[in-house]
């Protein structure tokens, strides 16, 4: 396995779950940890061996940043105004 981080075959922590089933060949990767798993290409090489025979298959998983241009802004909801509080006029 090659890529920005080589530990994505089988991992479970608070931010990342990666599982590979040798029985079915299914692979799942879910992560919100962009520091340890930055966007980029991760190349996997899988080798299956039975007896003296081996077959190799390669696939590329591409992680993309879902929010590359997101900018969080808090607009000041507090306006600097003066209010005069008084009893209503009674005529």
C-alpha positions in Angstrom: 0.0 0.0 0.0 1.3 3.4 -0.9 0.0 6.9 -0.4 0.2 9.9 2.1 -0.5 7.4 4.9 0.1 3.7 4.6 -2.1 2.6 7.5 -5.5 2.4 5.9 -6.1 -1.4 5.5 -7.6 -2.1 8.9 -8.1 0.7 11.4 -10.7 1.7 13.9 -10.5 4.8 16.1 -12.8 7.7 17.0 -12.4 9.4 13.6 -11.6 6.6 11.2 -13.0 3.2 10.4 -11.2 1.1 7.7 -12.1 -2.6 7.3 -11.0 -5.3 4.8 -12.8 -8.7 4.7 -10.4 -11.4 3.4 -13.5 -13.6 3.0 -15.5 -11.4 0.6 -12.8 -8.9 -0.5 -14.9 -6.0 0.6 -13.1 -2.9 1.7 -14.6 0.1 3.5 -13.0 3.4 4.5 -14.7 6.2 6.4 -12.7 9.1 8.0 -13.1 12.7 9.2 -9.4 12.8 10.1 -7.9 15.0 7.3 -4.6 15.4 9.2 -3.7 11.7 9.3 -5.5 10.9 6.0 -5.0 13.9 3.7 -6.6 14.1 0.3 -4.6 12.2 -2.3 -4.3 8.8 -4.1 -3.8 5.7 -2.1 -2.7 2.7 -4.2 -3.5 -0.8 -2.9 -1.9 -4.0 -4.1 -3.6 -7.2 -3.1 -2.0 -10.6 -3.6 -4.0 -13.8 -3.4 -2.0 -17.0 -3.0 -3.1 -20.6 -3.2 -0.4 -23.2 -3.0 2.4 -22.1 -5.3 0.2 -19.8 -7.4 -0.3 -16.1 -6.8 -2.3 -13.4 -8.5 -1.9 -9.7 -7.8 -4.5 -6.9 -8.3 -4.1 -3.2 -7.8 -6.6 -0.4 -7.3 -6.4 3.2 -6.4 -8.6 4.9 -3.8 -8.7 8.7 -4.1 -9.6 10.7 -1.0 -11.0 14.2 -1.9 -11.5 17.1 0.4 -15.2 17.6 0.6 -14.8 21.3 1.7 -11.8 22.7 -0.1 -13.1 26.3 -0.2 -15.2 26.4 2.9 -14.7 29.5 5.0 -16.5 29.9 8.3 -17.5 33.5 9.0 -19.5 34.8 12.0 -21.3 38.0 11.2 -21.7 40.3 14.1 -25.4 40.0 15.1 -25.0 42.7 17.7 -25.7 46.2 16.3 -24.4 49.2 18.3 -27.7 51.2 18.8 -29.2 53.2 21.6 -32.7 52.5 22.8 -34.8 54.8 25.0 -37.1 52.9 27.3 -40.0 54.8 28.8 -43.6 54.5 29.8 -46.1 54.7 27.0 -47.9 58.1 26.7 -51.4 58.2 28.0 -53.7 60.9 26.6 
